[in-house]
Structures are given as C-alpha cells and as structure tokens.
Amino acid sequence: MTKMLDVSKNVISKYTAEEVYKEALAWAKEYDTELAKMLENKEYSLKVLGIERGNSKPRKDIAKWSDLKNAIIYMYEFDKNKTNFEYQKITDKDEIAKIVNLYFEKYYHENDDKQTWFDKMKDLAEELGYSREVKEYKASPEAYKGHVGDISTVLRVTLTGRCQTPDLYEIMQVLGSEECLRRI
C-alpha cells in the first residue's frame, strides 16, 4: 500500500518527480485507472511531473494523489476544438489569433533557454503594442493594449486550456514543438 500524504504539510511539493511518479502510479492503479493509464509513458510522465519541481519554489497544487489527474490532464489530453477558453483580459478572437500566429511564426524556437524565451515574449508584446513590463504598463496603462503577462496568458490558454498553470516555458519544453503546433 502506498503511503498517504500529510496534506497539512503538503509533503508532495518536496518529492522528486520519480517519487511522485512511483507513489501516484501505485495509488492510481488502485483508485483511478484513467490516471494510471495516463502515467503509462514513464519517460513523458516524469517530465510532466518534473515541471517546477526541485527549484526554490516547488509547485504546491497537488496536496493528495486524487488532485493529480486534474493538475496534469491538459498535458495528456487537449481538445483543440474547445471554444470557450477564458483568455482573461484579451478576448478579441482576431487579436488572440494575431498573438498566437505571430509568436509561432516569428518568435518561437524550441531550443531557446528560459531567458531567451522570455525576452522574445517581451519582443512580441512590444511589436503588438503591449508593454514589455508590467510596471511600465501600470505607470501608463493608456499607452498600451496591455502587458507581456497578458500575451503569455493568451499562449498559456491556447496551449493548455487554462489561465493558471505551472511555468509556461517548462510546459512548452515538455510538450515539444510538434505538440505545441498541433494545439494551435
């Protein structure tokens, strides 16, 4: 029997991806066959479970094994025909399409490191009339359509169907260019 997590301390945030995989798979085989099936590809699952793990602020969105499927399902299943995504601030479909298309046509390169990736997000924001920095936007909101965070939210929702996820750069690295392009 797999050990139970102490939810009050959120012990899982301290687990390695390998530990999460092992414990979650054992739990899923007994209680959630759909999750167990998702985890069959160990190599991919370790990458998914490794997102934001092992850094100074590890993810804390999984407090118990029954939380796991909902926390990661978008990495395994994605309905690109879904039309009711909540993009938050940017809602104009033409603007969303412009952001996504320009990003993948001009700025996206799967081998970029995280800083290069973020710098390109800022370049995209600036090219489209958004502020490169949130501070800059807050100082003069009338001068911009929004800020780089609004741009990244459009990409996040387009690729995951969610407004809130762990690190978008890491998600894109795990998905890979072929899957990112399929999702758009």
Stockholm file with secondary structure:
# STOCKHOLM 1.0

chainA/1-184         MTKMLDVSKNVISKYTAEEVYKEALAWAKEYDTELAKMLENKEYSLKVLGIERGNSKPRKDIAKWSDLKNAIIYMYEFDKNKTNFEYQKITDKDEIAKIVNLYFEKYYHENDDKQTWFDKMKDLAEELGYSREVKEYKASPEAYKGHVGDISTVLRVTLTGRCQTPDLYEIMQVLGSEECLRRI
#=GR chainA/1-184 SS CCCCCCGGGTGGGGSCHHHHHHHHHHHHHHHCHHHHHHTTSHHHHHHHHTTTCSSSSCCCCCSSHHHHHHHHGGGTCCCTTCCCCCCTTCCCHHHHHHHHHHIIIIICCTTCCHHHHHHHHHHHHHHTTCBSSHHHHHHCGGGSSCBHHHHHHHHHHHHHSCSCCSCHHHHHHHHHHHHHHHHC
#=GC SS_cons         CCCCCCGGGTGGGGSCHHHHHHHHHHHHHHHCHHHHHHTTSHHHHHHHHTTTCSSSSCCCCCSSHHHHHHHHGGGTCCCTTCCCCCCTTCCCHHHHHHHHHHIIIIICCTTCCHHHHHHHHHHHHHHTTCBSSHHHHHHCGGGSSCBHHHHHHHHHHHHHSCSCCSCHHHHHHHHHHHHHHHHC
//
